[in-house]
Amino acid sequence: MSTPRTHPTDDSLAPHGGDGAVDAEFTVVNEFTAVRVRKILTRNGQRLEITSLRLDHHIRLDALALEALSWQNEETISAYLDQPFGPEDPPTTEIGRE
């Protein structure tokens, strides 16, 4: 079994002053998207960084946030796929008008 490589990164990956080293990394791909998952070592502890390679959005989650995901059922997680970025347009109807 090989040991994961550690990749030093710049300060942009460690906004809280941690070393930002990548402890482990892998990519998950299907026909719709590709996501990179990295374990980041920061001054505030370990974080799991999830990056959408298609949209270049990312989030870092600590152990408690990851555990909270495990409390959710499949329907709750699936609801995020309905409008993942929120409503596209604000409501156009005005109160009191028909």
TIVO-336449 format. One line per 2 residues: number of its first residue (from 1); for each residue x, y, z of N, C-alpha, C. Coordinates in pm, 1 decimal, decimal comma. Example, Ala and Ser with C-alpha at 12.3 -4.5 7.8 and 13.67 -1.06 7.14 Angstrom:
1) 1319,0:-569,0:780,0:1230,0:-450,0:780,0:1320,0:-330,0:780,0; 1285,0:-225,0:708,0:1367,0:-106,0:714,0:1290,0:3,0:787,0
// end
This chain:
1) 84,8:-117,6:0,0:0,0:0,0:0,0:88,8:123,1:0,0; 62,9:215,9:-90,5:146,4:335,0:-100,5:92,9:445,5:-10,4
3) 183,3:533,2:31,1:146,9:647,0:114,0:103,5:761,4:23,9; -9,0:832,1:59,4:-50,6:946,4:-23,3:58,4:1052,1:-27,9
5) 74,8:1114,4:-143,0:173,3:1221,2:-157,2:120,1:1348,2:-94,8; 208,1:1425,6:-36,1:170,8:1555,8:17,7:220,4:1661,2:-78,2
7) 127,8:1749,5:-120,4:159,5:1855,4:-214,7:150,8:1989,4:-143,0; 261,8:2061,3:-124,4:247,8:2194,2:-65,9:172,9:2284,3:-162,5
9) 91,9:2374,0:-108,1:14,5:2464,1:-191,0:38,8:2606,3:-146,4; -8,7:2703,1:-224,4:10,0:2842,8:-187,6:-90,9:2885,2:-82,0
11) -78,7:3008,8:-32,1:-165,1:3057,8:74,6:-309,9:3068,7:33,4; -341,2:3074,5:-96,8:-480,3:3084,7:-138,6:-557,7:2959,4:-99,3
13) -490,5:2847,9:-83,6:-557,3:2726,0:-40,0:-560,9:2715,0:111,5; -494,9:2804,5:181,7:-491,1:2802,0:327,0:-522,5:2941,2:380,3
15) -646,2:2987,9:365,0:-679,2:3124,6:400,1:-666,5:3154,4:548,6; -662,7:3053,7:633,9:-655,1:3077,2:777,3:-513,0:3060,6:829,7
17) -414,8:3067,8:742,6:-276,0:3062,1:786,1:-219,4:2922,6:800,6; -294,2:2819,1:765,6:-242,4:2683,6:773,2:-147,4:2657,7:658,0
19) -84,0:2542,4:661,6:11,5:2514,5:554,9:-56,8:2475,3:425,3; -183,0:2436,6:429,7:-257,6:2406,6:307,9:-209,2:2285,1:232,0
21) -136,9:2197,5:298,1:-84,3:2079,4:230,7:-197,8:1983,9:195,8; -189,5:1924,9:78,8:-286,8:1824,5:34,9:-237,3:1689,5:82,4
23) -315,9:1624,6:167,3:-276,9:1496,0:222,3:-317,3:1381,1:130,3; -432,3:1393,9:65,2:-480,5:1291,1:-27,1:-573,5:1357,6:-127,6
25) -584,1:1298,0:-245,8:-664,5:1357,4:-352,0:-715,8:1249,1:-446,1; -841,5:1265,1:-490,5:-895,1:1177,1:-594,4:-1004,9:1250,4:-669,5
27) -1044,4:1196,5:-783,7:-1147,0:1256,6:-867,8:-1260,5:1156,9:-887,4; -1383,8:1208,1:-879,7:-1503,0:1127,3:-904,5:-1568,1:1184,7:-1029,6
29) -1595,1:1097,9:-1129,8:-1645,3:1142,3:-1259,8:-1765,3:1057,2:-1300,0; -1865,7:1122,2:-1360,0:-1971,9:1049,0:-1428,2:-2004,4:1122,7:-1557,0
31) -2114,4:1088,2:-1622,9:-2144,9:1150,1:-1752,2:-2188,6:1295,3:-1739,5; -2217,7:1343,7:-1619,3:-2265,9:1479,8:-1600,4:-2159,7:1577,2:-1549,4
33) -2063,8:1530,2:-1471,3:-1968,3:1621,2:-1409,5:-1843,7:1547,3:-1361,4; -1748,2:1625,3:-1314,4:-1626,5:1571,4:-1251,8:-1601,2:1652,9:-1125,3
35) -1569,2:1583,3:-1016,8:-1546,9:1647,2:-887,9:-1414,2:1599,0:-831,6; -1332,4:1695,2:-787,4:-1206,4:1661,0:-720,4:-1229,0:1669,8:-570,0
37) -1183,3:1569,0:-497,1:-1195,1:1565,0:-351,4:-1053,5:1559,5:-295,4; -1024,4:1653,7:-204,8:-891,0:1658,8:-144,2:-902,3:1672,0:6,7
39) -814,9:1604,9:76,5:-801,2:1623,4:220,5:-693,5:1728,8:240,7; -733,3:1842,6:297,9:-644,1:1956,4:315,4:-605,9:1967,7:462,8
41) -479,2:1988,2:489,1:-432,0:2009,9:625,3:-416,5:2159,9:647,5; -492,4:2215,3:742,5:-486,9:2358,2:771,0:-449,8:2380,4:917,1
43) -427,4:2503,9:952,0:-395,7:2538,8:1090,0:-511,5:2501,7:1182,8; -633,0:2505,3:1129,6:-751,8:2473,4:1208,7:-792,2:2326,8:1198,8
45) -706,6:2244,0:1148,1:-735,1:2101,4:1138,5:-758,0:2056,0:995,7; -803,4:1934,3:983,5:-825,8:1874,2:852,4:-957,7:1922,4:793,9
47) -959,7:1938,8:662,8:-1080,6:1976,0:589,7:-1088,6:1888,1:465,2; -1210,0:1858,6:424,8:-1231,9:1791,7:297,6:-1274,1:1899,8:199,4
49) -1195,7:1918,9:95,1:-1226,3:2019,1:-6,2:-1287,1:1948,7:-126,4; -1406,7:1992,3:-165,2:-1477,7:1935,1:-279,4:-1486,6:2043,5:-385,5
51) -1434,4:2015,3:-505,7:-1430,1:2113,5:-613,6:-1499,8:2059,7:-737,0; -1592,6:2137,9:-791,2:-1654,7:2105,7:-919,0:-1557,0:2147,6:-1028,0
53) -1504,0:2053,4:-1100,7:-1406,7:2085,7:-1204,9:-1472,6:2154,9:-1323,2; -1600,7:2131,5:-1344,2:-1672,9:2194,9:-1454,7:-1704,2:2341,0:-1424,1
55) -1747,2:2370,0:-1301,6:-1790,0:2505,5:-1265,7:-1687,4:2582,1:-1183,0; -1584,5:2514,7:-1135,1:-1481,5:2572,5:-1050,4:-1538,3:2628,9:-919,9
57) -1643,3:2568,7:-867,6:-1695,2:2600,8:-734,3:-1631,1:2503,7:-637,0; -1606,6:2549,5:-513,6:-1552,4:2457,3:-414,8:-1603,1:2491,1:-275,3
59) -1593,0:2392,2:-188,1:-1630,6:2407,4:-48,7:-1535,1:2324,2:34,7; -1505,1:2374,5:154,4:-1424,0:2299,2:250,3:-1510,3:2265,8:370,4
61) -1510,8:2139,7:407,3:-1594,1:2092,9:517,1:-1508,3:2028,4:624,6; -1537,5:2060,1:752,5:-1467,2:1994,4:861,3:-1542,3:1865,9:898,4
63) -1494,2:1795,2:998,4:-1553,0:1666,1:1034,3:-1699,1:1679,1:1076,2; -1733,6:1783,9:1151,6:-1872,2:1799,6:1195,1:-1965,6:1825,5:1077,3
65) -1923,2:1907,5:982,2:-2005,7:1932,9:863,6:-2025,1:1805,0:782,5; -1920,5:1725,2:771,9:-1932,7:1597,8:699,6:-2026,1:1501,9:772,4
67) -2015,3:1499,5:905,1:-2105,4:1414,0:981,8:-2250,1:1458,8:962,6; -2273,1:1590,3:961,6:-2408,7:1643,0:942,5:-2467,6:1598,5:809,0
69) -2383,0:1586,4:706,4:-2432,1:1534,0:578,0:-2484,7:1392,1:593,8; -2420,2:1313,3:678,6:-2462,7:1174,1:696,7:-2595,9:1163,4:769,6
71) -2639,6:1269,4:836,1:-2769,4:1269,0:905,4:-2884,5:1286,7:808,0; -2856,6:1332,3:686,9:-2961,2:1364,6:589,4:-3007,0:1238,8:516,4
73) -3132,8:1241,3:474,9:-3180,2:1129,9:393,1:-3160,7:1165,6:245,6; -3182,9:1068,8:161,3:-3158,9:1086,2:18,2:-3247,8:1194,8:-42,7
75) -3371,1:1207,9:5,4:-3462,4:1308,6:-47,0:-3411,7:1449,8:-17,4; -3356,0:1470,0:101,2:-3303,7:1602,2:137,6:-3188,3:1641,3:45,8
77) -3097,6:1549,4:24,4:-2983,0:1577,7:-63,0:-3031,4:1597,8:-206,4; -3125,7:1518,0:-252,5:-3177,3:1530,9:-388,6:-3247,0:1663,7:-411,4
79) -3304,3:1722,6:-307,1:-3372,4:1850,9:-321,3:-3275,8:1960,6:-367,2; -3149,1:1949,1:-334,6:-3050,4:2047,4:-379,9:-3034,0:2046,1:-531,9
81) -3065,3:1935,3:-595,1:-3051,0:1925,6:-740,1:-3163,1:1997,5:-814,4; -3276,9:2023,4:-747,1:-3386,9:2094,7:-811,4:-3345,7:2236,3:-849,4
83) -3285,4:2309,2:-757,2:-3236,8:2445,9:-780,8:-3105,2:2463,3:-704,7; -2996,4:2407,1:-755,6:-2871,4:2407,1:-680,2:-2814,5:2546,0:-651,8
85) -2848,0:2645,2:-732,2:-2794,1:2779,9:-712,9:-2903,1:2877,5:-670,0; -3019,9:2825,0:-628,8:-3131,8:2910,7:-590,3:-3218,1:2940,9:-711,1
87) -3328,9:3012,8:-688,5:-3416,3:3046,7:-801,9:-3341,1:3132,4:-903,2; -3363,7:3106,6:-1031,0:-3295,3:3183,4:-1135,3:-3344,9:3326,7:-1141,0
89) -3474,4:3346,0:-1128,4:-3533,5:3479,3:-1136,3:-3617,5:3503,7:-1012,1; -3621,7:3628,3:-964,9:-3710,7:3657,5:-851,9:-3855,9:3646,2:-896,5
91) -3947,9:3624,7:-802,2:-4089,4:3617,6:-840,2:-4132,4:3744,7:-912,1; -4213,9:3730,8:-1017,1:-4255,7:3846,3:-1095,4:-4393,7:3898,1:-1058,0
93) -4467,8:3824,1:-974,3:-4599,8:3869,5:-936,9:-4590,0:3967,4:-821,4; -4679,1:4066,3:-824,0:-4683,2:4163,5:-716,6:-4800,8:4132,2:-626,3
95) -4784,2:4154,5:-498,4:-4891,3:4130,1:-402,9:-5004,0:4229,0:-430,0; -5128,0:4180,3:-431,7:-5243,1:4265,2:-452,5:-5284,9:4281,3:-597,4
97) -5208,0:4227,5:-690,6:-5244,3:4234,3:-833,2:-5275,9:4095,1:-881,6; -5366,1:4090,5:-976,1:-5401,9:3960,3:-1031,1:-5351,1:3944,7:-1171,6
// end
